[in-house]
Amino acid sequence: MRPNNDIRSPHSRSRRRTWIVLATALVVIVALAAGGIWWNSSGSEMWARAQWQPPPTAYLSSPMDQTPVPGWRTSVSDLGVPPAVPGGETARIAVSNKQNGTHAFIDTLDNRGFFLARSSEPGGTSWWLTGLDATDGHTLFPAVQLNTGDKAPECFLNGPDAMVCLVDDGSAATAWVVDLRTGGVTYTGPTPLRLSSTGLRARRTGDYLLAVADKEGIYGVGPQAEPTWFIPGLGTVFGPSRDIAAQGTNDSQNYVFFSLTDGREFTPEIPDGTFIDGVRFDDDGFAALVVADDEFNTSTMESFDLTGKKIGTLGRDGYPVAAGLYIDASASDWRVVTAEGSRLLSVEGHIPYDTLLIGSTLYINESNNAQMPYWQPYDLNSGDKGKACEIDLGRKYLGTDGTTAVTAVTNPQVDLIAKAFDLKTCEMVWSLPKEANSLGRIWRIGDTLVQLSDDGTELNSLTAPN
């Protein structure tokens, strides 16, 4: 009788099971390894992008895909500036085409814009503080007369309700403090604040005025343009982010963080035995280089909220680009990460020279030549790379409606005041003319573009036709 070759010994079955188990384990290990590689290379980015929500974008209120036309119109006389004396110079918004001329556009608060105007008086040139609401062009208060003379004042916001205007004759300074709710002058008189490089220098920091003393520290400024709270330090101010800032110091702490409203100091959450050796502010917090005080000086870039609470770790080197969005430059490729450190995008090449976030699209300026910008867009929801544009989305950028970007033409000798470009195609959609060497200007106030006429006597909004 032939032996039944189909019947296997128990030892053979055991060896076969062992090989099956080993093969299965190997497949699982390979799958896990491949999954780990996929997760590290792209899977984690895809997951992070799916969780990420872009911060709100401050779009222009009017569509800009067609050449805009004037909306409301407000003249200098509507603002309350008196007409010129017979034979005198016409009253106008006090712009200048000189390189270091008067800064007529002072500042904005939400949709409120503040301007410096001038008129001819029997005693010389009078200077005026004016304000309007850019939503409809109505005057905020009757024009406030400041000084009379050739020297124009410099004005600074000091919180949401006050403007401080200064005139410095080189030996002493005079201040006017104006209540922006009523236009009333609450103080006029001498002040220790100076516009020169010596003494207590007036310094705009966000929506507040500080008095800075070199190598001594910084002061708040009170209702009579006087120094108030004091923080000792180097007199170098970093920031701000909303109403917080930082000052460099001489001691091992390196930086002191404080509130612009009252000078209250606070300490960011960093471990014992570490110190901060660099800080960059954004819209809703700051990033700081936290260094271990040991022989290796190990450092990481950390993100913090407005109270100094730690949010996340960004790597060894990084900086903020928008609210809750940072560049991590610690690797051979640079990365876009959230405040928590989650990676949204990895890009090879030089770190960006400038950035702009519009919706979920991050525009990266890859050129270090201001005359030849090269802005490359990346969709942070998909990771896709868009068409690069050779337009200026940096210093000259005024805003967008979401599809069309508007940029200012800042050379007064040119016969244009603004240009607009399609963000998808990079093609110029329209350009807005003005007379060359005129006083025509364009500014953004809140969500509205505001144009100054060529003769400097009228402001108007720019809106879509019809």
HUFEN-V615701 format. One record per backbone hydrogen bond with DSSP energy under -1.0 kcal/mol. CO is the residue of the C=O (numbers start at 1). NH is the residue of the N-H. Records with the same first field share a line. If there is no record, write none. Layout:
CO: NH, NH
This chain:
3: 5
4: 7
9: 13
10: 14
11: 15
12: 16
13: 17
14: 18
15: 19
16: 20
17: 21
18: 22
19: 23
20: 24
21: 25
22: 26
23: 27
24: 28
25: 29
26: 30
27: 31
28: 32
29: 33
30: 34
31: 35
32: 36
33: 37
34: 38
35: 39
36: 40
37: 41
38: 42, 43
39: 44
42: 46
43: 47
44: 48
45: 49
46: 50
47: 51
48: 52
57: 59
69: 463
72: 461
74: 459
75: 79
76: 81
77: 80
79: 143
85: 88
92: 118
93: 95
98: 101
102: 104
104: 116
107: 114
109: 112
111: 134
112: 109
113: 132
114: 106
115: 130
116: 94
117: 128
118: 92
119: 126
121: 124
124: 121
125: 149
126: 119
127: 146
128: 117
129: 144
130: 115
131: 140
132: 113
133: 137
138: 133
144: 129
147: 127
154: 166
156: 164
161: 180
162: 158
163: 178
164: 156
165: 176
166: 154
167: 174
172: 169
173: 191
174: 167
175: 189
176: 165
177: 186, 187
178: 163
179: 183
184: 179
187: 177
189: 175
194: 202
199: 201
200: 194
201: 212
203: 210
205: 208
207: 159
208: 205
210: 203
211: 219
212: 201
213: 216, 217
216: 233
217: 213
218: 231
219: 211
220: 228
222: 225
226: 222
229: 220
231: 218
234: 215
236: 248
238: 246
241: 244
243: 260
244: 241
245: 258
246: 238
247: 256
248: 234
251: 254
253: 255
254: 249
256: 247
257: 266
258: 245
259: 263
264: 259
268: 270
271: 274
273: 293
275: 291
278: 289
280: 287
285: 282
286: 304
287: 280
288: 302
289: 277
290: 300
291: 275
292: 294
298: 292
300: 290
301: 314
302: 288
303: 311
304: 286
305: 308
308: 269
309: 305
312: 303
315: 301
317: 329
319: 327
322: 325
325: 321, 322
326: 337
327: 319
328: 335
334: 347
335: 328
336: 344, 345
337: 326
338: 341
342: 338
345: 336
347: 334
354: 365
356: 363
358: 361
360: 380
361: 358
362: 378
363: 356
364: 376
365: 353
369: 372
374: 366
375: 389
376: 364
377: 386
378: 362
379: 383
384: 379
389: 375
394: 397
396: 408
399: 406
400: 60
403: 423
404: 401
405: 421
406: 398, 399
407: 419
411: 414
412: 437
415: 434
417: 409
418: 432
419: 407
420: 429
421: 405
422: 426
427: 422
430: 420
432: 417, 418
435: 438
441: 452
443: 450
445: 448
447: 61
448: 445
449: 462
450: 443
451: 460
453: 456
454: 439
456: 93
457: 76
458: 453
459: 74
460: 451
461: 71
463: 69
